[in-house]
């Protein structure tokens, strides 16, 4: 059971997040009429500091902070693929996000599917990009709740039975109300608390754990004894899987709607480039979480069968004083609220812009679009809660693994499309279909493992990258065939890949925040 000081600190952190969310309307008020751009993108007004808080808080989710040390606890060195993966994200964000922002601002695009619609003049291609994003986002949103539940259960803060379910509903209800009223501004202000709480608590926990266990050497020696063999180093056979998983995961992450939504909210490409350079600070944080997975092994923590993500919360509960443990649990809980809010906003915005307006109500006013987006964001959160309570944890994890493979299949239409418009939209649709089918088949065939084997060796690589390669082959070959047949393509409205010029707003105080 949690002691009183732990519970009090936990409630103080989560309560602080709720109070901050109430102040969200004061963040960059524009005085404009309600619009989807204002609700979903905070009027594209966030400066470098706010964007760093929001983008980092969106990319580095609570589930990541429990799953990576859990993987280290159970599998050793392979877990650290997350470190190069998030390092690769920085240069990708530097190039892709800044360029996407520029063309989106110039043409008033709010979602990445808007860009695809304008680039290729193809509503069906834009539709599959939007639906793939929504499909991949929903299990990711559910995993944020699983992260909260795993942490609080391990710390004894989550009551058993219906009482615990009510705690989960209450946490998400507060988030839902704040997001409904203030849109992206709500998770933006909460992300500042998340950053402070996570950086402070993790630094303190790592220092105390290493001191109590006898230093880094003792931690790694103890972990090696528990895992056995050379589990703390990659074998030659593991290296292809490690490398392709890191690369493929980084490419996939840049396609998720919630990451792109956070990027589009910046006030300019220069801001995004600054933030991309500073993102590795969050990567260092993730590496420390991985080390704590080894520390849990060295300390003799016994996580429940199939619940390795509880190892670090159990370590914190065992070794840390109550207030510090409460701070850690509160920080990880707040760490789930930020990406969950952005994911629901991104999914709702994609639905409104690329499904509702495109196919249901083309003349919907900006006010109506905002109203529909707010309703859909509530439905997304309610669906995530029902998903968690109605299915096994492993079901959500399996679907999220598939989601990463699926979202990677829009990479040719989006990322490649930023630099060349040569690929034919019908060929891109065919490539997307082949990639989706192949990726799903490979993952399911391996028992929902994202690492698949090829050949008699076998060579093990990331399934999403293998599917992406097939996708690109079909897209390139299909383009050549369609061009030879003279099949027309839609009009390109983006002016890419020629040099982009966009009328920038004057540099104001927003750029200095």
Legacy VTK file of the C-alpha trace (Angstrom):
# vtk DataFile Version 3.0
C-alpha trace
ASCII
DATASET POLYDATA
POINTS 513 float
0.000 0.000 0.000
1.139 3.533 -0.702
2.038 5.641 2.309
0.442 9.015 2.969
3.343 11.158 1.787
3.597 9.270 -1.502
-0.113 9.689 -2.159
-0.037 13.369 -1.171
2.862 14.111 -3.517
1.224 12.178 -6.326
-2.021 14.112 -5.896
-0.116 17.407 -5.756
1.559 16.731 -9.107
-1.585 15.524 -10.882
-3.630 18.303 -9.271
-1.062 20.828 -10.443
-1.509 19.543 -13.979
-5.259 20.088 -13.725
-4.798 23.634 -12.429
-2.362 24.423 -15.234
-4.832 23.146 -17.791
-7.377 25.684 -16.526
-4.946 28.499 -17.408
-4.430 27.217 -20.953
-6.689 29.850 -22.498
-4.159 32.511 -21.476
-1.461 30.931 -23.672
-1.036 33.046 -26.798
-4.628 34.369 -26.964
-5.269 35.577 -30.508
-8.670 37.210 -30.273
-9.634 35.536 -33.552
-12.929 33.847 -34.287
-13.029 30.119 -33.420
-11.240 28.027 -36.028
-9.822 24.548 -36.324
-6.356 26.055 -36.693
-6.817 27.911 -33.407
-8.175 24.908 -31.497
-5.939 22.176 -32.937
-2.717 24.137 -33.577
-2.885 26.995 -31.016
-2.934 29.401 -33.997
0.592 28.229 -34.968
1.916 30.557 -32.273
4.256 28.499 -30.068
7.826 29.724 -29.701
10.949 27.572 -29.163
10.519 26.871 -25.439
6.840 25.974 -25.605
7.405 23.905 -28.742
10.273 22.031 -27.066
8.049 21.247 -24.084
5.159 20.147 -26.297
7.069 18.190 -28.941
9.300 16.450 -26.386
6.352 15.727 -24.126
4.420 14.318 -27.075
7.189 12.108 -28.468
8.418 10.748 -25.127
5.273 9.164 -23.734
4.632 7.605 -20.352
4.440 4.171 -21.943
7.882 4.724 -23.470
9.249 5.571 -20.046
7.952 2.262 -18.659
8.324 -0.005 -21.703
12.019 0.761 -22.378
13.219 -0.102 -18.832
10.824 -3.049 -18.880
12.473 -4.325 -22.057
15.914 -3.769 -20.509
14.753 -5.698 -17.439
13.609 -8.645 -19.537
15.891 -8.641 -22.592
19.014 -6.643 -21.818
20.894 -4.555 -24.377
18.265 -4.849 -27.138
16.094 -2.366 -25.219
18.526 0.438 -25.945
17.468 0.613 -29.604
15.254 3.429 -28.291
18.299 5.640 -27.732
19.593 5.736 -31.352
15.969 5.722 -32.512
15.226 8.979 -30.709
18.593 10.424 -31.766
17.682 9.768 -35.421
14.399 11.599 -34.839
16.234 14.902 -34.283
17.732 15.347 -37.782
14.512 14.009 -39.312
12.534 16.626 -37.400
15.077 19.294 -38.395
14.499 18.594 -42.094
10.965 17.233 -42.416
9.034 19.219 -39.815
10.451 22.581 -40.831
9.735 21.941 -44.520
6.249 20.584 -43.825
5.478 23.589 -41.625
6.469 25.979 -44.389
4.222 24.472 -47.037
1.380 23.936 -44.533
1.477 27.574 -43.428
1.650 28.834 -47.003
-1.466 26.899 -48.038
-3.417 26.767 -44.771
-2.969 23.013 -44.283
-3.793 21.711 -40.803
-3.123 17.984 -41.237
-0.561 16.019 -43.195
-3.387 14.569 -45.296
-4.178 18.156 -46.344
-0.637 18.343 -47.706
-1.050 15.025 -49.557
-4.360 16.259 -51.024
-2.702 19.411 -52.312
0.512 17.739 -53.467
-1.064 14.983 -55.557
-4.581 16.277 -56.202
-5.857 12.893 -55.033
-8.701 12.724 -52.458
-8.436 8.892 -52.152
-4.719 9.095 -51.304
-5.388 11.843 -48.749
-8.171 9.711 -47.263
-5.979 6.638 -46.736
-3.259 8.830 -45.191
-5.792 10.291 -42.738
-7.410 6.942 -41.893
-4.030 5.241 -41.450
-3.040 7.970 -39.007
-6.254 7.588 -37.013
-5.981 3.776 -37.045
-2.381 3.850 -35.802
-3.100 6.508 -33.171
-5.961 4.849 -31.282
-4.007 1.908 -29.764
-1.141 4.342 -29.021
-3.635 6.471 -27.081
-4.840 3.412 -25.167
-1.252 2.562 -24.226
-0.974 5.844 -22.335
-3.670 4.604 -19.979
-1.918 1.262 -19.668
1.260 3.113 -18.718
-0.587 5.003 -15.991
-2.214 1.837 -14.666
1.049 -0.149 -14.626
2.884 2.601 -12.736
0.177 3.273 -10.171
-0.531 -0.420 -9.569
3.153 -1.149 -8.939
3.342 1.782 -6.524
0.198 0.780 -4.652
-1.542 4.048 -5.638
-4.080 2.379 -7.927
-6.958 0.827 -5.924
-8.200 -2.595 -6.911
-11.466 -3.127 -8.719
-13.991 -0.439 -9.582
-12.273 2.174 -7.405
-9.143 1.977 -9.538
-11.184 2.271 -12.716
-12.800 5.411 -11.312
-9.341 6.906 -10.676
-8.466 6.328 -14.321
-11.745 7.819 -15.518
-11.307 10.862 -13.249
-7.793 11.535 -14.545
-8.943 11.387 -18.152
-12.152 13.309 -17.485
-10.167 16.333 -16.314
-7.950 16.070 -19.385
-10.977 15.705 -21.664
-12.651 18.839 -20.319
-9.483 20.941 -20.626
-8.800 19.693 -24.149
-12.411 20.223 -25.197
-12.327 23.849 -24.103
-8.785 24.918 -24.977
-7.590 22.466 -27.621
-3.830 22.108 -28.015
-3.140 24.858 -25.506
-4.133 22.508 -22.650
-1.467 19.818 -23.257
1.041 22.563 -24.072
0.885 24.110 -20.600
0.794 20.666 -18.955
3.905 19.669 -20.928
5.925 22.265 -19.005
5.016 20.561 -15.706
5.769 17.187 -17.267
9.270 18.261 -18.296
10.150 19.729 -14.906
8.695 16.823 -12.925
10.267 14.088 -15.058
13.725 15.656 -15.319
13.919 16.486 -11.594
12.506 13.188 -10.322
14.509 10.960 -12.660
17.782 12.696 -11.895
17.170 12.285 -8.160
16.032 8.656 -8.496
18.983 7.634 -10.658
21.477 9.213 -8.280
19.916 7.578 -5.204
19.544 4.155 -6.847
23.159 4.095 -8.016
24.332 5.184 -4.567
22.313 2.520 -2.763
23.297 -0.271 -5.139
27.020 0.537 -5.091
27.490 2.524 -8.284
27.151 1.830 -12.027
29.571 -1.104 -11.980
27.570 -2.940 -9.337
24.335 -2.255 -11.223
25.612 -3.680 -14.526
27.303 -6.648 -12.824
24.121 -7.478 -10.937
22.002 -7.170 -14.062
24.398 -9.434 -15.998
24.153 -12.097 -13.305
20.361 -12.002 -13.356
20.061 -12.070 -17.157
22.884 -14.518 -17.686
25.416 -14.724 -20.496
26.230 -11.647 -22.530
22.749 -10.123 -22.482
24.161 -6.652 -21.811
25.852 -6.621 -25.224
24.392 -7.194 -28.676
25.363 -10.373 -30.494
26.202 -10.120 -34.223
22.875 -11.802 -35.008
20.971 -9.107 -33.081
22.611 -6.128 -34.773
20.515 -6.033 -38.005
17.297 -6.159 -35.980
18.594 -3.466 -33.626
19.643 -1.136 -36.454
16.537 -1.570 -38.602
14.225 -1.234 -35.603
15.895 2.040 -34.615
15.749 3.454 -38.149
12.245 2.224 -38.947
10.821 3.438 -35.637
12.292 6.909 -36.189
10.809 7.134 -39.702
7.444 5.927 -38.397
7.391 8.362 -35.486
7.683 11.330 -37.834
4.504 10.206 -39.615
2.261 9.980 -36.523
-0.461 12.664 -36.540
0.222 13.730 -32.947
3.896 14.476 -33.679
3.006 16.421 -36.815
0.267 18.318 -34.968
2.746 19.397 -32.294
5.161 20.479 -35.023
2.537 22.444 -36.970
1.766 24.437 -33.798
5.201 26.105 -33.862
5.442 29.725 -34.987
7.920 29.043 -37.768
10.479 26.687 -39.330
13.318 28.385 -37.466
11.642 27.482 -34.181
11.328 23.857 -35.275
14.995 23.678 -36.227
15.997 25.035 -32.813
13.757 22.522 -31.079
15.103 19.633 -33.175
18.631 20.476 -32.056
17.529 20.453 -28.399
15.409 17.258 -28.520
18.317 14.913 -27.568
17.980 16.190 -23.988
14.859 14.012 -23.812
16.869 11.112 -25.259
19.280 11.324 -22.332
16.293 11.023 -20.040
15.154 7.883 -21.842
18.627 6.341 -21.520
18.489 6.861 -17.746
15.143 5.062 -17.628
16.771 2.153 -19.459
19.560 2.036 -16.883
16.928 1.868 -14.144
15.672 -1.331 -15.792
19.112 -2.850 -15.158
19.036 -1.413 -11.633
15.754 -3.241 -10.984
17.465 -6.487 -11.980
20.445 -5.772 -9.741
18.151 -4.939 -6.816
16.330 -8.261 -7.161
12.972 -6.791 -8.152
10.581 -9.511 -9.329
8.109 -8.063 -11.797
4.915 -10.028 -12.432
4.886 -12.499 -15.310
4.309 -10.572 -18.532
4.496 -7.257 -16.663
8.126 -6.195 -17.000
7.054 -2.559 -17.442
6.251 -2.569 -13.705
9.912 -3.241 -12.785
11.023 0.381 -12.403
7.882 1.526 -10.514
8.433 -1.415 -8.142
12.096 -0.396 -7.743
11.093 3.185 -6.956
8.474 2.017 -4.469
11.045 -0.222 -2.739
14.049 2.106 -2.523
12.778 5.673 -2.610
11.316 7.782 0.202
7.579 8.385 -0.077
7.653 11.977 -1.384
10.162 11.156 -4.126
8.261 8.025 -5.135
5.065 10.062 -5.311
6.846 12.637 -7.480
7.991 9.916 -9.898
4.529 8.347 -10.150
2.941 11.763 -10.590
5.481 12.722 -13.265
4.859 9.548 -15.272
1.087 10.010 -14.962
1.309 13.599 -16.217
3.678 12.240 -18.841
0.786 10.175 -20.213
-1.716 13.014 -20.218
0.240 15.226 -22.632
0.583 12.754 -25.549
-2.912 11.390 -24.901
-4.404 14.860 -25.321
-2.378 15.618 -28.455
-3.262 12.213 -29.948
-6.984 12.791 -29.447
-6.713 16.281 -30.975
-4.742 14.967 -33.954
-7.175 12.114 -34.602
-10.164 14.442 -34.328
-8.621 17.035 -36.638
-7.757 14.416 -39.265
-11.313 13.121 -39.167
-12.873 16.557 -39.516
-10.584 17.877 -42.251
-10.111 14.784 -44.367
-13.287 12.754 -43.812
-16.103 14.995 -42.579
-15.408 18.112 -44.666
-14.143 16.198 -47.709
-16.972 13.644 -47.938
-19.828 14.581 -45.597
-20.207 18.359 -45.235
-17.956 20.292 -47.654
-19.544 23.631 -46.692
-19.059 23.225 -42.933
-18.238 26.565 -41.313
-15.068 26.943 -39.203
-17.233 27.062 -36.070
-18.944 23.795 -36.985
-15.612 22.145 -37.770
-14.341 23.059 -34.306
-17.526 21.728 -32.699
-17.250 18.400 -34.528
-13.528 18.120 -33.711
-14.223 18.685 -30.012
-16.864 15.964 -30.016
-14.606 13.500 -31.844
-11.729 14.185 -29.425
-14.022 13.248 -26.526
-15.099 10.083 -28.330
-11.443 9.162 -28.934
-10.612 9.452 -25.225
-13.734 7.548 -24.192
-12.891 4.865 -26.734
-9.367 4.536 -25.334
-10.733 4.106 -21.798
-13.238 1.484 -22.967
-10.487 -0.248 -24.933
-8.279 -0.541 -21.848
-11.065 -1.848 -19.630
-12.503 -4.178 -22.266
-9.418 -5.887 -23.678
-6.242 -7.447 -22.349
-3.146 -5.283 -22.045
-1.411 -7.476 -24.620
-4.111 -6.706 -27.178
-3.329 -2.990 -26.991
0.406 -3.690 -27.229
-0.085 -5.931 -30.270
-2.210 -3.324 -32.020
0.317 -0.609 -31.269
3.073 -2.754 -32.796
0.916 -3.045 -35.900
0.234 0.692 -35.741
3.929 1.460 -36.060
4.161 -0.752 -39.148
1.004 0.794 -40.631
1.942 4.436 -40.121
5.298 3.845 -41.819
3.447 3.051 -45.049
2.434 6.705 -45.555
6.117 7.731 -45.593
6.426 7.684 -49.420
3.373 9.911 -49.911
4.400 12.384 -47.212
8.172 12.495 -46.763
9.175 11.564 -50.298
6.466 13.887 -51.583
8.151 16.813 -49.833
11.117 16.523 -52.184
9.716 15.133 -55.422
6.313 15.001 -57.036
7.301 12.347 -59.576
5.487 9.466 -57.877
2.018 8.908 -59.295
-0.826 9.035 -56.717
-2.320 5.771 -57.978
1.073 4.082 -57.673
1.394 5.464 -54.143
-2.022 4.019 -53.310
-0.956 0.632 -54.651
2.316 0.788 -52.708
0.430 1.720 -49.549
-1.892 -1.259 -49.975
0.988 -3.685 -50.546
2.918 -2.289 -47.583
-0.087 -2.505 -45.254
-0.856 -6.089 -46.266
2.763 -7.260 -46.147
3.514 -5.554 -42.833
0.390 -6.948 -41.186
1.105 -10.449 -42.482
4.727 -10.406 -41.276
3.873 -9.175 -37.780
0.959 -11.581 -37.293
2.966 -14.499 -38.726
5.647 -13.940 -36.083
3.121 -13.944 -33.252
2.891 -10.140 -33.077
6.610 -9.566 -33.060
7.841 -6.549 -34.987
11.131 -8.372 -35.705
10.833 -10.914 -38.513
13.304 -13.420 -39.906
14.304 -13.946 -43.538
16.409 -16.717 -45.033
17.873 -19.805 -43.428
20.156 -17.739 -41.115
17.821 -16.151 -40.433
18.410 -12.456 -41.007
16.153 -10.625 -38.552
14.948 -7.105 -39.374
12.104 -4.738 -38.506
8.892 -5.759 -40.282
7.845 -2.163 -40.902
11.034 -1.400 -42.837
10.632 -4.549 -44.964
7.057 -3.544 -45.772
8.181 0.013 -46.573
10.736 -1.322 -49.044
7.996 -3.282 -50.853
5.825 -0.174 -50.732
8.502 1.951 -52.417
9.243 -0.690 -55.068
5.569 -0.852 -56.033
5.240 2.956 -56.007
8.282 3.483 -58.248
7.449 0.640 -60.638
3.791 1.640 -60.747
4.714 5.234 -61.547
6.835 4.084 -64.496
3.980 1.930 -65.846
1.306 4.618 -65.386
3.474 7.276 -67.044
4.071 5.000 -70.010
0.310 4.420 -70.287
-0.301 8.166 -70.094
-2.587 7.978 -67.026
-3.171 11.579 -65.862
-2.426 12.739 -62.342
-4.075 15.425 -60.232
-2.943 19.037 -60.108
-0.117 19.899 -57.697
-1.058 22.977 -55.657
1.988 23.102 -53.380
4.679 24.672 -55.616
7.083 21.937 -54.482
9.889 20.995 -54.989
10.792 24.504 -56.124
12.175 26.883 -53.521
9.488 27.769 -51.015
8.671 31.345 -50.166
6.159 32.156 -47.488
5.159 35.459 -46.020
6.362 35.250 -42.444
4.670 37.137 -39.700
6.911 39.711 -38.015
9.116 38.353 -35.269
7.318 39.093 -32.028
7.560 38.126 -28.404
6.070 34.753 -29.343
9.358 33.811 -30.956
11.222 34.642 -27.808
9.300 32.326 -25.490
LINES 1 514
513 0 1 2 3 4 5 6 7 8 9 10 11 12 13 14 15 16 17 18 19 20 21 22 23 24 25 26 27 28 29 30 31 32 33 34 35 36 37 38 39 40 41 42 43 44 45 46 47 48 49 50 51 52 53 54 55 56 57 58 59 60 61 62 63 64 65 66 67 68 69 70 71 72 73 74 75 76 77 78 79 80 81 82 83 84 85 86 87 88 89 90 91 92 93 94 95 96 97 98 99 100 101 102 103 104 105 106 107 108 109 110 111 112 113 114 115 116 117 118 119 120 121 122 123 124 125 126 127 128 129 130 131 132 133 134 135 136 137 138 139 140 141 142 143 144 145 146 147 148 149 150 151 152 153 154 155 156 157 158 159 160 161 162 163 164 165 166 167 168 169 170 171 172 173 174 175 176 177 178 179 180 181 182 183 184 185 186 187 188 189 190 191 192 193 194 195 196 197 198 199 200 201 202 203 204 205 206 207 208 209 210 211 212 213 214 215 216 217 218 219 220 221 222 223 224 225 226 227 228 229 230 231 232 233 234 235 236 237 238 239 240 241 242 243 244 245 246 247 248 249 250 251 252 253 254 255 256 257 258 259 260 261 262 263 264 265 266 267 268 269 270 271 272 273 274 275 276 277 278 279 280 281 282 283 284 285 286 287 288 289 290 291 292 293 294 295 296 297 298 299 300 301 302 303 304 305 306 307 308 309 310 311 312 313 314 315 316 317 318 319 320 321 322 323 324 325 326 327 328 329 330 331 332 333 334 335 336 337 338 339 340 341 342 343 344 345 346 347 348 349 350 351 352 353 354 355 356 357 358 359 360 361 362 363 364 365 366 367 368 369 370 371 372 373 374 375 376 377 378 379 380 381 382 383 384 385 386 387 388 389 390 391 392 393 394 395 396 397 398 399 400 401 402 403 404 405 406 407 408 409 410 411 412 413 414 415 416 417 418 419 420 421 422 423 424 425 426 427 428 429 430 431 432 433 434 435 436 437 438 439 440 441 442 443 444 445 446 447 448 449 450 451 452 453 454 455 456 457 458 459 460 461 462 463 464 465 466 467 468 469 470 471 472 473 474 475 476 477 478 479 480 481 482 483 484 485 486 487 488 489 490 491 492 493 494 495 496 497 498 499 500 501 502 503 504 505 506 507 508 509 510 511 512
